[in-house]
Amino acid sequence: MVVGIAAYVNQRNQEQLASEAQSLALRDLANRQEQAGRQDQANREAMGRQLSDSALRSELESAAQREAALQAQLAAMDAANRNRAADAQQQAKRQQAERDLQDLKTQRAQLQKQVNCARIQLSVNQLVARGDTDQALRVQKQWAVPCPNLLAGG
C-alpha cells in the first residue's frame, strides 16, 4: 500500500512538472511570437521609412539638377550680357532666375534636413526594435533640436 501511495504521489508530481513545463513552453512561444511580431512591425516601418528616404533623396537629386540648370542659365545670361548691353527685360529675367535659384537652395536644404531626420528616425526605430530603448532615447534627445518630431517608439 505504501508503494501504491508513493507511486501515486510520484505520478502527480510528474504530471505537475509536465504541466508547468508545458505552461513555460507556451509562455516562451508566446513571447517569441510577440517579439517576432514587434520585429516584423519594426521591419515594415523601416522599409516604409527607407522608401520615404528614397523619395526624399530622389526629390533632393531633382532639386540639385534644377539648381544646376538654373546656374547654367545664369552663366549663359552673364555671357550674353557681356556681349551686348543688358536691357530691362534681360535684367528682370536674371533677377527672377536668382530668386528661383535661392528658392531651390532653400528647398534643397530643407529636403536634406528631412532626409537626415528620416535616417535618424530609422536608427531610433531600429534601436527600439532591438530593445535598446536607452540608446534610442539618447539618440532622440541628441537630435531633438534639428529633428523635433522624432518619436522614440516609431
C-alpha positions in Angstrom: 0.0 0.0 0.0 2.9 2.4 0.8 4.3 1.6 -2.6 1.0 2.4 -4.2 0.8 5.8 -2.4 4.4 6.6 -3.3 3.7 5.7 -7.0 0.5 7.9 -6.9 2.4 10.9 -5.4 5.3 10.4 -7.9 2.8 10.3 -10.8 1.1 13.5 -9.5 4.5 15.2 -9.2 5.4 14.2 -12.7 2.0 15.4 -14.1 2.5 18.8 -12.3 6.1 19.1 -13.6 4.9 18.3 -17.1 2.1 20.8 -16.8 4.5 23.5 -15.6 6.9 22.7 -18.4 4.1 22.9 -20.9 3.0 26.3 -19.4 6.6 27.6 -19.6 6.9 26.4 -23.2 3.6 28.1 -24.2 4.7 31.4 -22.5 8.1 31.2 -24.2 6.4 30.5 -27.6 4.0 33.5 -27.0 7.0 35.7 -26.0 8.9 34.7 -29.1 5.8 35.3 -31.3 5.3 38.7 -29.7 9.0 39.6 -30.3 8.8 38.4 -33.9 5.7 40.5 -34.4 7.4 43.6 -33.0 10.4 42.9 -35.2 8.2 42.4 -38.2 6.4 45.7 -37.4 9.8 47.5 -37.0 11.0 46.0 -40.3 7.8 47.2 -42.1 8.2 50.6 -40.6 11.9 50.7 -41.5 11.0 49.7 -45.1 8.4 52.5 -45.2 11.0 55.0 -43.9 13.5 53.7 -46.4 11.0 54.2 -49.2 10.3 57.7 -47.8 14.0 58.3 -47.6 14.5 57.2 -51.2 11.7 59.5 -52.3 13.3 62.4 -50.4 16.7 61.6 -51.9 15.1 61.5 -55.4 13.4 64.8 -54.8 16.7 66.2 -53.5 18.6 65.0 -56.6 15.9 66.6 -58.8 16.3 69.9 -56.9 20.0 69.7 -57.4 19.6 69.1 -61.2 17.1 72.1 -61.4 19.6 74.2 -59.5 22.4 73.2 -61.9 20.2 74.1 -64.9 19.4 77.5 -63.4 23.1 78.1 -62.7 23.9 77.2 -66.3 21.1 79.6 -67.4 22.6 82.3 -65.2 26.0 81.7 -66.7 24.6 81.9 -70.2 22.8 85.1 -69.4 26.1 86.6 -68.0 27.9 85.6 -71.2 25.1 87.2 -73.3 25.1 90.3 -71.2 28.9 90.7 -71.7 28.4 90.6 -75.4 25.6 93.2 -75.5 24.1 95.8 -73.3 21.6 94.4 -70.7 18.1 95.6 -71.3 15.4 95.8 -68.6 13.8 92.6 -69.7 17.0 90.6 -69.5 17.8 92.1 -66.1 14.3 91.1 -64.8 14.8 87.5 -66.1 18.2 87.4 -64.3 16.7 88.6 -61.1 13.9 86.0 -61.4 16.4 83.3 -62.1 18.4 84.4 -59.0 15.2 84.3 -56.8 14.4 80.8 -58.3 17.9 79.7 -57.5 17.7 80.9 -54.0 14.3 79.2 -53.5 15.7 76.0 -54.8 18.7 76.2 -52.5 16.4 76.7 -49.6 14.2 73.8 -50.7 17.3 71.6 -51.1 18.5 72.5 -47.6 15.0 71.6 -46.2 14.9 68.3 -48.1 18.4 67.5 -46.8 17.2 68.1 -43.3 14.2 65.8 -43.9 16.5 63.1 -45.2 18.8 63.4 -42.2 15.8 63.4 -39.8 14.3 60.3 -41.6 17.6 58.5 -41.2 17.8 59.4 -37.5 14.2 58.2 -37.0 15.1 54.9 -38.8 18.0 54.5 -36.4 15.8 55.2 -33.4 13.2 52.7 -34.6 15.9 50.0 -35.1 17.3 50.6 -31.6 13.8 50.3 -30.1 13.1 47.1 -32.2 16.3 45.6 -30.8 15.2 46.6 -27.3 17.8 49.3 -26.8 15.4 52.0 -25.6 18.1 53.8 -23.5 20.2 54.3 -26.6 17.2 55.2 -28.6 16.2 57.9 -26.1 19.8 59.2 -26.1 19.8 59.5 -29.9 16.3 61.1 -29.8 17.5 63.6 -27.2 20.7 64.4 -29.1 18.8 65.1 -32.3 15.8 66.8 -30.7 16.8 70.3 -31.9 17.4 69.6 -35.6 14.7 66.9 -35.7 11.9 67.9 -33.2 9.4 65.3 -34.5 11.5 62.2 -33.6 9.5 59.5 -31.9 11.1 57.1 -29.5 8.5 54.4 -30.3 8.1 54.7 -34.1 
